[in-house]
Amino acid sequence: MASTKPSPARTRQAAAARNRAAAKPAVAPGDLGFEPVRIAADDDVPEERVPLFYIGEDEYTIPKSIPRGVALQYLRHASEVGHEVATAPLLIRVLGEDAYLALEQSRAMTGEQLEQIVDIIIKQALGEQEKEGKARRG
C-alpha cells in the first residue's frame, strides 16, 4: 500500500511557496483605491489659542482648533465611564491645569456659566463629528 504522507522534499517546496506568497503583498496600496494618509508632525502645527472665559480681568483660553486626538481620547474614555465622568479630563486637557483650577476655585461662577463652558469645549472638541454621528444613527 502506498504511503499518504508527503515526502520531506514536497513538504519543503510547499512551505517555500507559502512563504513566497506571504512575503509578496497581494495588492499594492495604490490598487486599493486610496493612498496612505500623511499627518504632519506635531512640531509643524502651531497652536493658536482664543479666549473662552474671564474670571475678573484674567483671560483663559482654549486652542482655536482642538486636535482630533483629544476628541478620540474623550470618546474612548466616555465609552468606558460615561460622558459626565469623562468631561473633567477633557476640560483639563483643553483648558490646562491652571484654567481648570481657576474654574474649580471660583465662588462666583454659576451653574449656567459652567454648563456653557463645558458645552463649548465638547462642541469644539467633537466638531461636526457629533452632529454627523447622531444623523447617521437616527
Residue pairs with C-beta under 8 A, 6 or more apart in sequence:
6 14
29 35
29 36
47 63
48 63
48 64
48 65
49 61
49 62
49 63
49 64
50 61
50 62
50 63
50 64
51 59
51 60
51 61
52 60
52 61
52 62
52 95
52 99
52 117
52 120
52 121
53 60
53 103
53 113
53 117
54 60
55 102
55 103
55 106
55 108
55 109
58 102
60 95
60 99
60 102
60 103
61 99
62 94
62 95
62 120
62 121
62 124
63 94
66 94
66 121
66 124
66 125
66 127
70 90
70 93
70 94
70 125
71 125
71 126
71 127
71 129
73 90
73 93
74 86
74 89
74 90
74 122
74 125
74 126
75 126
77 85
77 86
77 89
77 90
78 85
78 86
80 86
87 118
87 122
90 121
90 122
90 125
91 100
91 103
91 117
91 118
91 121
92 100
94 121
94 124
94 125
95 103
95 121
103 109
103 114
103 117
122 130
123 130
